[in-house]
Amino acid sequence: MNGHRAVIVQADVITPFGKGIDPCWQALLEKRSAVTPVSRFATGAFNSDLAATVPGLDYLGEKSLVMQLLERLFPVQAMVPADAHLLLATIKGEIDYLERSIATGAGDAGECRLDRLLARVSGLCGVRGGMVVSAACTSSSAAVARGASLIRSGAFDCVLVVACDGVTEFIYSGFSSLMALDRGPARPFDSSRTGLSIGEGAAFILLMSEGRALAEGRGVLGEIAGWGMADDANHMTGPSRESEGLIAAINGALACADCDRDDIGFISAHGTGTVYNDAMEMGAFRSVFTAGSRPVYSIKGAVGHTMGTAGALEIVVALRALREKLVPPTVNLAEPGEDARGWVSPDPVELRECTAALVTNAGFSGINTAIVLKGYGTP
């Protein structure tokens, strides 16, 4: 592997379970779901009334949902180096400003523009400039991949990835119109799954070159060892049943990491709970890992599909799984689908040895990402 190693020196999350990875990790191990009835807008016209929302947010108030989330995530600027290059990952950002303008005539609808959100996040974090990465539900994993690439190439030695998306009526109605929502909490990889549950949250991952991290005496949480992206160009919203996009992304990530597929100890799947997404992922896993199954899980039955935040949140959870050598259960899984049997589990799975993990995400337009994550100190 040439260039600088991209390591994670700091990370934090906001989920419906609270601030930090600890409450989220504990909820996963206890098989608890935050998917509950929605109260911030009427759901009578939609095909579900459930979502995983963060308590205490003011919907259609003075500040957007995502800025309220990010202000909880970044209580002080001093935690972020001023020279960090910012990558902001989101799908719809502050779309609630547009909703408020349409519904009440109040405010400036233009406040929902992503460039304005980027400026606000830059100010909140105490950094200058940056760019938006909006790549459907792979947004934050694509941003992490770009950040790691910038570090490996030597273009930057510090990159801050910030991810955020909120549950708004606009987003909820869109997934409902696609008939993509489960009437109950999502059941990833279950034989009776019927759809996803929307969730919200925010996360950040601070990446540095290994050299800078060591020079500054930073603790290292893990390494973004490899990444891959590919588009199956199948449909605007539906994944290819041949799984070729995700297969290409996984193989690209393994090659980028100079990692053997047998080194992958477990897989954090996108696992939305829709029939076609889960089948597409299992097809890819079975195609790549021909020597046999390994633990696969999804956290979306617990926290919902957090959209642009999904990849970053799942990387932080996978970091904890690597550290604990414990694969969390897939919450709400009762009876695995035939293609997922022997791969997914409703219970935690202990790992004896694990040098690397794979995190996968998929999104509208057929985009797929794969990240190879290593515990620090792994060759």
C-alpha positions as CSV (number, residue, x, y, z in Angstrom):
1,M,0.0,0.0,0.0
2,N,1.5,3.3,-1.1
3,G,1.1,6.7,0.6
4,H,-0.1,7.8,4.0
5,R,-2.3,5.6,6.2
6,A,-5.7,7.3,7.0
7,V,-6.5,6.7,10.7
8,I,-9.5,7.6,12.8
9,V,-8.5,9.7,15.8
10,Q,-11.9,10.9,17.0
11,A,-15.6,10.1,16.3
12,D,-19.0,10.7,17.9
13,V,-22.6,10.2,17.1
14,I,-26.1,11.3,17.9
15,T,-28.8,8.7,17.6
16,P,-32.4,8.3,18.9
17,F,-30.8,6.5,21.9
18,G,-28.8,9.6,22.8
19,K,-25.3,11.2,22.4
20,G,-22.3,8.9,22.0
21,I,-21.8,5.4,20.8
22,D,-22.3,3.9,24.3
23,P,-26.1,4.2,24.5
24,C,-26.5,3.0,20.9
25,W,-24.1,0.0,21.4
26,Q,-26.0,-1.0,24.6
27,A,-29.3,-0.8,22.9
28,L,-28.1,-3.0,20.0
29,L,-26.9,-5.6,22.5
30,E,-30.2,-5.5,24.3
31,K,-32.1,-5.8,21.0
32,R,-34.0,-2.5,21.6
33,S,-35.5,-0.5,18.8
34,A,-36.0,3.2,18.7
35,V,-38.6,2.9,15.9
36,T,-41.8,4.4,17.4
37,P,-44.9,6.3,16.3
38,V,-44.1,9.7,14.7
39,S,-45.5,12.7,16.6
40,R,-43.9,15.7,14.8
41,F,-46.2,15.6,11.7
42,A,-49.4,13.8,10.7
43,T,-48.9,10.4,9.1
44,G,-52.5,9.5,8.2
45,A,-51.8,9.8,4.5
46,F,-48.8,7.6,4.5
47,N,-48.3,3.8,4.6
48,S,-46.6,3.8,8.0
49,D,-46.7,5.9,11.2
50,L,-43.3,4.8,12.6
51,A,-39.8,6.3,12.5
52,A,-36.7,6.5,14.8
53,T,-36.5,10.2,15.9
54,V,-34.2,12.0,18.3
55,P,-36.1,13.3,21.3
56,G,-36.3,17.0,22.1
57,L,-35.9,18.5,18.6
58,D,-38.1,21.5,17.6
59,Y,-39.6,20.7,14.2
60,L,-40.2,23.7,11.9
61,G,-38.8,26.0,14.5
62,E,-36.1,28.6,14.3
63,K,-33.3,26.1,13.6
64,S,-33.4,23.2,11.3
65,L,-33.4,19.6,12.6
66,V,-29.9,18.9,11.4
67,M,-28.4,22.1,13.0
68,Q,-30.0,21.2,16.3
69,L,-28.4,17.7,16.0
70,L,-25.0,19.1,15.1
71,E,-25.0,21.6,17.9
72,R,-25.4,18.7,20.3
73,L,-22.6,16.9,18.5
74,F,-20.2,19.8,18.6
75,P,-20.5,21.5,21.9
76,V,-17.2,23.3,21.5
77,Q,-15.1,24.2,18.4
78,A,-11.8,23.4,20.1
79,M,-12.3,19.6,19.5
80,V,-11.6,20.1,15.7
81,P,-8.3,21.3,14.3
82,A,-8.7,24.6,12.5
83,D,-6.9,23.3,9.4
84,A,-9.2,20.2,9.0
85,H,-10.7,19.8,5.5
86,L,-14.5,19.5,5.9
87,L,-16.6,17.0,4.0
88,L,-20.3,17.4,4.8
89,A,-22.4,14.3,4.0
90,T,-26.2,14.7,3.7
91,I,-29.1,13.9,1.4
92,K,-31.6,16.6,2.1
93,G,-29.9,18.8,4.7
94,E,-32.2,21.5,6.0
95,I,-35.1,20.6,3.8
96,D,-37.4,21.5,6.7
97,Y,-36.8,25.2,5.9
98,L,-38.4,24.6,2.5
99,E,-41.3,22.7,4.2
100,R,-41.9,25.6,6.6
101,S,-41.9,28.2,3.8
102,I,-44.4,26.2,1.7
103,A,-46.6,25.3,4.7
104,T,-46.7,28.7,6.5
105,G,-45.2,31.2,4.1
106,A,-42.7,32.1,6.8
107,G,-38.9,32.3,6.3
108,D,-36.7,32.0,3.3
109,A,-37.0,28.8,1.4
110,G,-33.5,29.4,0.0
111,E,-32.1,28.6,3.5
112,C,-32.4,24.9,2.6
113,R,-29.6,25.2,0.1
114,L,-26.7,22.8,0.9
115,D,-24.1,25.5,0.4
116,R,-25.6,27.5,3.2
117,L,-25.6,24.5,5.4
118,L,-22.0,23.9,4.6
119,A,-21.2,27.5,5.7
120,R,-23.1,27.0,9.0
121,V,-21.3,23.7,9.7
122,S,-18.0,25.2,8.9
123,G,-18.6,27.9,11.4
124,L,-19.9,25.5,14.0
125,C,-16.8,23.3,13.7
126,G,-14.4,26.2,13.5
127,V,-12.9,25.2,10.1
128,R,-12.8,27.1,6.8
129,G,-14.6,26.0,3.7
130,G,-15.0,22.4,2.6
131,M,-17.4,20.6,0.3
132,V,-20.7,18.7,0.3
133,V,-20.9,15.0,-0.5
134,S,-24.5,14.1,-1.4
135,A,-24.5,10.6,-2.8
136,A,-27.9,9.2,-1.7
137,C,-27.7,6.8,1.2
138,T,-24.0,6.2,0.6
139,S,-23.3,9.9,1.3
140,S,-21.2,9.6,4.5
141,S,-19.4,6.4,3.5
142,A,-18.5,8.0,0.2
143,A,-17.3,11.1,2.2
144,V,-15.1,8.8,4.4
145,A,-13.7,7.1,1.3
146,R,-12.9,10.5,-0.2
147,G,-11.4,11.7,3.0
148,A,-9.2,8.7,3.3
149,S,-8.2,9.1,-0.3
150,L,-7.2,12.7,0.2
151,I,-5.0,11.7,3.2
152,R,-3.4,8.7,1.4
153,S,-2.5,10.9,-1.6
154,G,-1.0,13.5,0.7
155,A,-3.4,16.3,-0.3
156,F,-4.5,16.8,3.3
157,D,-3.3,15.3,6.6
158,C,-6.6,16.1,8.5
159,V,-10.1,15.6,7.2
160,L,-13.4,16.0,9.2
161,V,-16.4,14.1,7.9
162,V,-19.7,15.4,9.2
163,A,-22.9,13.6,8.5
164,C,-26.5,14.6,9.2
165,D,-30.1,14.1,8.1
166,G,-33.4,14.5,9.9
167,V,-36.9,12.9,9.7
168,T,-39.1,15.5,7.9
169,E,-42.5,15.2,6.3
170,F,-40.9,15.7,2.9
171,I,-38.6,12.8,3.3
172,Y,-41.2,10.6,4.9
173,S,-43.7,11.2,2.2
174,G,-41.1,10.3,-0.5
175,F,-40.4,6.9,0.9
176,S,-44.1,6.3,1.5
177,S,-44.9,7.1,-2.1
178,L,-42.4,4.4,-3.1
179,M,-44.2,2.0,-0.8
180,A,-40.9,1.4,0.8
181,L,-41.9,1.7,4.5
182,D,-42.7,-1.2,6.8
183,R,-45.8,-0.8,8.8
184,G,-43.9,-2.2,11.8
185,P,-40.2,-1.6,12.8
186,A,-37.9,-2.7,10.0
187,R,-36.7,-6.3,10.0
188,P,-33.5,-6.5,8.0
189,F,-32.7,-9.9,6.4
190,D,-35.9,-11.4,7.9
191,S,-37.9,-13.7,5.7
192,S,-41.0,-11.6,6.2
193,R,-39.4,-8.2,5.8
194,T,-41.5,-5.6,3.9
195,G,-39.7,-2.3,4.1
196,L,-37.6,0.1,5.9
197,S,-38.0,2.5,8.9
198,I,-36.8,6.0,8.5
199,G,-34.4,7.3,11.2
200,E,-32.3,10.4,11.9
201,G,-29.0,11.3,13.5
202,A,-25.7,12.9,13.1
203,A,-22.1,11.7,13.3
204,F,-18.6,12.9,12.7
205,I,-15.3,11.1,12.0
206,L,-12.0,12.9,12.3
207,L,-9.4,11.4,10.0
208,M,-5.6,12.1,10.1
209,S,-2.6,10.8,8.5
210,E,-0.9,8.3,10.8
211,G,2.2,10.5,10.9
212,R,0.3,13.6,12.1
213,A,-1.7,11.5,14.6
214,L,1.4,10.1,16.2
215,A,3.2,13.4,16.1
216,E,0.3,15.0,18.0
217,G,0.0,12.2,20.5
218,R,-3.5,11.3,19.3
219,G,-5.2,8.2,20.3
220,V,-6.0,6.1,17.2
221,L,-9.4,4.3,17.0
222,G,-8.9,2.5,13.8
223,E,-7.8,2.7,10.1
224,I,-9.8,3.3,6.9
225,A,-7.7,0.8,5.1
226,G,-9.6,0.5,1.8
227,W,-12.6,1.7,-0.1
228,G,-14.5,1.0,-3.3
229,M,-17.4,2.6,-5.1
230,A,-19.4,1.4,-8.1
231,D,-22.8,2.0,-9.7
232,D,-24.9,-0.8,-11.1
233,A,-26.9,1.7,-13.4
234,N,-29.9,-0.5,-13.0
235,H,-32.8,1.8,-11.9
236,M,-33.4,5.2,-10.1
237,T,-34.5,3.5,-6.9
238,G,-34.1,-0.3,-7.3
239,P,-30.8,-2.2,-7.0
240,S,-29.7,-4.7,-9.6
241,R,-30.7,-8.3,-8.7
242,E,-27.3,-9.4,-10.0
243,S,-25.4,-7.4,-7.3
244,E,-22.7,-6.4,-9.7
245,G,-22.3,-2.9,-8.3
246,L,-21.8,-3.9,-4.8
247,I,-19.5,-6.8,-5.8
248,A,-17.3,-4.4,-7.7
249,A,-17.3,-2.0,-4.7
250,I,-16.3,-4.7,-2.3
251,N,-13.6,-6.1,-4.6
252,G,-12.3,-2.6,-5.1
253,A,-12.1,-2.0,-1.3
254,L,-10.3,-5.2,-0.7
255,A,-7.7,-4.4,-3.4
256,C,-7.3,-0.9,-2.1
257,A,-6.7,-2.2,1.4
258,D,-4.3,-4.9,0.1
259,C,-6.6,-7.2,2.2
260,D,-7.5,-10.9,1.6
261,R,-11.2,-11.6,1.8
262,D,-10.4,-14.2,4.5
263,D,-9.2,-11.4,6.7
264,I,-12.7,-9.9,6.9
265,G,-14.1,-11.0,10.3
266,F,-17.6,-9.5,9.9
267,I,-19.8,-7.4,7.7
268,S,-21.8,-4.3,8.7
269,A,-24.5,-4.4,5.9
270,H,-26.6,-1.6,4.7
271,G,-29.5,-3.9,5.5
272,T,-32.5,-1.6,5.1
273,G,-35.2,-4.3,5.5
274,T,-36.6,-3.9,1.9
275,V,-36.9,-7.1,0.0
276,Y,-34.6,-6.1,-2.9
277,N,-31.8,-4.3,-1.0
278,D,-31.2,-7.2,1.4
279,A,-31.3,-9.8,-1.3
280,M,-28.9,-7.7,-3.4
281,E,-26.5,-7.5,-0.5
282,M,-26.6,-11.2,0.3
283,G,-26.0,-12.0,-3.4
284,A,-22.9,-9.9,-3.3
285,F,-21.6,-11.3,0.0
286,R,-22.1,-14.9,-1.3
287,S,-20.4,-14.1,-4.5
288,V,-17.3,-12.5,-2.9
289,F,-16.9,-14.7,0.2
290,T,-17.1,-18.0,-1.5
291,A,-15.2,-19.8,1.1
292,G,-18.0,-19.6,3.6
293,S,-20.2,-17.3,5.7
294,R,-19.1,-14.8,8.2
295,P,-21.2,-12.7,10.7
296,V,-23.4,-10.1,8.9
297,Y,-25.6,-7.6,10.8
298,S,-27.6,-4.4,10.2
299,I,-28.4,-1.7,12.8
300,K,-31.4,-0.3,11.0
301,G,-33.9,-2.3,12.9
302,A,-32.8,-0.4,16.0
303,V,-32.0,3.2,14.8
304,G,-33.9,3.2,11.5
305,H,-32.4,4.2,8.1
306,T,-30.5,7.4,9.0
307,M,-30.0,8.2,5.3
308,G,-26.9,10.3,4.7
309,T,-25.7,9.6,8.2
310,A,-26.0,5.8,7.8
311,G,-22.4,5.0,6.6
312,A,-20.6,7.1,9.2
313,L,-22.8,5.8,12.1
314,E,-22.2,2.2,10.9
315,I,-18.5,2.8,10.7
316,V,-18.4,4.0,14.3
317,V,-20.5,1.0,15.5
318,A,-18.2,-1.4,13.5
319,L,-15.2,0.2,15.3
320,R,-16.8,-0.7,18.6
321,A,-17.5,-4.2,17.4
322,L,-13.8,-4.6,16.3
323,R,-12.7,-3.4,19.7
324,E,-15.0,-5.6,21.7
325,K,-14.6,-8.6,19.3
326,L,-18.4,-8.8,19.4
327,V,-20.8,-8.6,16.5
328,P,-24.1,-7.0,17.5
329,P,-27.4,-8.7,16.7
330,T,-29.7,-7.7,13.9
331,V,-32.5,-6.2,15.9
332,N,-36.1,-7.4,15.0
333,L,-34.7,-10.4,13.1
334,A,-36.9,-13.4,13.8
335,E,-36.5,-15.9,10.9
336,P,-33.7,-15.1,8.5
337,G,-34.4,-15.3,4.8
338,E,-33.2,-18.4,3.1
339,D,-30.2,-16.6,1.5
340,A,-29.2,-15.1,4.8
341,R,-29.3,-18.2,7.0
342,G,-25.9,-18.9,8.6
343,W,-24.9,-15.3,8.0
344,V,-27.2,-13.1,10.1
345,S,-28.2,-13.7,13.8
346,P,-30.7,-12.3,16.2
347,D,-28.1,-12.7,18.9
348,P,-24.6,-11.2,19.5
349,V,-21.7,-13.2,18.0
350,E,-18.3,-13.4,19.7
351,L,-15.2,-13.2,17.6
352,R,-12.0,-15.0,18.5
353,E,-9.8,-13.3,16.0
354,C,-10.7,-10.4,13.7
355,T,-8.3,-8.2,11.9
356,A,-10.7,-6.3,9.6
357,A,-14.3,-5.5,9.0
358,L,-16.3,-4.6,5.9
359,V,-19.0,-1.8,5.9
360,T,-21.3,-1.6,2.9
361,N,-23.9,0.9,1.8
362,A,-26.2,1.3,-1.2
363,G,-28.3,4.1,-2.5
364,F,-30.7,5.4,-5.1
365,S,-29.4,5.5,-8.7
366,G,-27.6,2.2,-8.0
367,I,-24.6,3.6,-6.1
368,N,-22.7,1.2,-3.8
369,T,-19.8,1.8,-1.4
370,A,-17.6,-0.5,0.6
371,I,-15.2,0.4,3.4
372,V,-12.5,-1.9,4.8
373,L,-12.0,-1.0,8.5
374,K,-9.0,-2.2,10.5
375,G,-8.3,-2.0,14.2
376,Y,-5.2,0.1,14.8
377,G,-1.9,-1.8,14.8
378,T,-3.2,-4.4,12.3
379,P,-0.6,-4.9,9.5
